[in-house]
Amino acid sequence: MSVKRSVLFGAMALALAASPAMAGQAKPDQSKSEAKSDASKTTQEEPGRWDDTRKKALEIGSQPARDVGMSRREVPPILQKAYDDPYSLKGLKTCKALSAEVTSLNGVLGPDYVVGNAYKENRAGKLAEAGGKTIINSIIPFRGLVREVTGAAPADRQMNAAIDAGLARRGFLRGVHLKQGCKTKF
């Protein structure tokens, strides 16, 4: 199978998994109005689900460009600050300032862990993501070596270290927020 055809099939699989129209398809024993009702419930219950799927699809599709050094992801400034000093309280004397910092970190890292939330997984989405990654990652022969030579692998390690520091900082700030008896929300 040619590389172009492999990429095409991978893109089609991702598009099918990401399609909000699939959520509105009627089941065999379900009317179209019931299916639309179910689709709106899904959209209301999980407002960021389709946006997240599209972001993942774009990230997977742009991976070869990052692998060969044509594109780079920049470390967001809030994560760079966390990487430089994750336990600093400089400029964070008030509850409002602590809350604003945690909110900024949430914007980059995604929502924090919440006790009592049930783990939900979109199995079809995960399968499509795995298939897309497999196809896209097979485009570049000797991918690991290419990533090291072009600087993509060190850049990913730097991004992962910044994310780890951001997670540590968010946990630290939430602890300080709790210890100070703050009532502000994140």
C-alpha positions in Angstrom: 0.0 0.0 0.0 1.4 3.4 -0.9 2.2 6.1 1.7 -0.5 8.4 0.3 -3.1 5.7 0.5 -2.1 4.9 4.1 -2.3 8.5 5.1 -5.7 8.8 3.4 -7.1 5.8 5.2 -5.8 7.1 8.5 -7.3 10.5 7.9 -10.6 8.9 7.1 -10.6 6.9 10.3 -9.8 10.0 12.3 -12.5 12.0 10.5 -15.1 9.3 11.2 -14.2 9.1 14.9 -14.3 12.9 15.2 -17.5 13.4 13.3 -20.3 14.8 15.5 -22.8 13.6 12.9 -22.1 10.0 14.1 -23.5 10.9 17.5 -26.8 11.7 15.8 -27.2 8.5 13.9 -30.3 6.5 14.8 -29.9 3.0 16.3 -32.0 0.3 14.7 -34.7 0.5 17.3 -34.6 4.3 17.6 -36.4 7.1 15.8 -34.5 10.0 14.3 -35.9 12.4 16.8 -34.7 10.2 19.7 -31.3 9.9 18.1 -31.0 13.7 17.8 -32.1 14.0 21.5 -29.3 11.5 22.4 -26.8 13.5 20.4 -27.7 16.7 22.1 -27.4 15.0 25.5 -24.0 13.8 24.6 -22.9 17.3 23.4 -24.3 18.9 26.6 -22.8 16.3 28.9 -19.4 16.5 27.2 -19.0 20.0 25.8 -15.3 19.7 24.9 -15.4 16.2 23.6 -15.5 17.0 19.9 -13.1 19.9 20.2 -10.6 17.6 22.0 -11.0 14.9 19.3 -10.3 17.5 16.5 -7.3 18.8 18.4 -6.0 15.2 18.7 -6.6 14.6 15.0 -4.7 17.8 14.1 -1.8 16.9 16.5 -1.5 13.4 15.0 -1.6 14.8 11.5 1.1 17.3 12.2 3.4 14.8 13.9 5.5 14.1 10.8 6.2 17.9 10.4 7.4 18.0 14.0 9.5 14.8 13.5 11.5 16.3 10.7 11.9 19.7 12.4 9.6 21.7 10.1 7.3 22.6 13.0 7.8 23.0 16.7 5.5 23.3 19.7 6.5 26.1 22.0 6.4 25.7 25.8 3.7 28.0 27.1 5.1 30.8 29.3 3.0 29.6 32.3 4.7 26.1 32.0 8.1 27.7 31.6 7.5 29.6 34.8 6.5 26.4 36.5 9.6 24.6 35.2 11.9 27.4 36.4 10.5 27.4 40.0 7.5 25.2 40.6 7.3 26.1 44.3 7.6 29.8 44.2 5.0 32.0 45.8 6.4 35.2 44.4 3.5 37.6 43.7 0.9 35.2 45.0 0.0 36.7 48.4 -3.8 36.8 48.0 -6.4 34.0 47.4 -7.4 35.7 44.2 -3.9 35.6 42.9 -3.5 31.9 43.8 -6.8 31.1 42.1 -5.8 33.0 39.0 -2.6 31.1 38.7 -4.3 27.7 39.1 -6.9 28.8 36.5 -4.1 29.7 34.1 -2.4 26.3 34.7 -5.8 24.6 34.1 -6.1 26.4 30.8 -2.8 24.8 29.6 -2.9 21.5 31.4 -6.6 20.7 31.2 -8.9 20.1 34.2 -7.4 18.9 37.4 -8.3 15.6 39.1 -11.7 15.6 40.8 -12.5 13.1 43.5 -15.6 11.0 42.7 -15.6 11.5 38.9 -16.1 8.2 37.1 -13.6 7.4 34.4 -15.2 7.5 31.0 -13.5 6.4 27.8 -14.5 6.8 24.2 -13.4 3.4 22.9 -14.0 4.2 19.3 -12.1 7.4 19.6 -9.2 5.7 21.3 -9.1 3.0 18.5 -9.2 5.7 15.8 -6.5 7.6 17.6 -4.2 4.5 17.8 -4.8 3.7 14.2 -4.1 7.2 13.1 -0.9 7.4 15.1 0.2 4.1 13.7 -0.3 5.1 10.1 1.1 8.6 10.5 4.2 7.4 12.5 4.9 4.7 9.8 5.4 7.4 7.2 8.9 8.3 8.3 11.4 5.4 8.2 13.8 5.3 11.2 11.5 7.7 13.0 13.3 7.6 16.3 16.7 8.4 14.8 15.2 11.2 12.6 13.5 12.7 15.7 16.9 12.7 17.6 18.8 14.3 14.7 16.2 17.0 14.0 15.8 17.9 17.6 12.1 16.8 17.8 12.8 14.2 20.6 14.6 16.6 22.9 11.9 19.2 22.3 9.3 16.7 23.3 11.3 15.8 26.4 11.5 19.5 27.3 7.7 19.9 26.8 7.0 16.8 29.0 9.3 18.2 31.7 7.5 21.5 31.6 4.1 19.7 31.8 5.3 17.7 34.8 6.5 20.9 36.5 3.1 22.5 35.7 1.3 19.6 37.3 3.5 19.8 40.4 3.0 23.6 40.6 -0.8 23.3 40.3 -0.9 20.7 43.1 1.4 22.9 45.3 -0.7 26.0 44.7 -3.9 24.1 45.4 -2.4 23.0 48.7 -1.4 26.6 49.6 -4.9 27.8 48.6 -6.4 25.2 50.9 -4.0 25.9 53.8 -4.7 29.6 53.7 -8.5 28.8 54.0 -9.3 30.5 50.6 -12.9 30.3 49.4 -12.1 31.4 45.8 -12.9 29.0 43.0 -10.6 27.8 40.2 
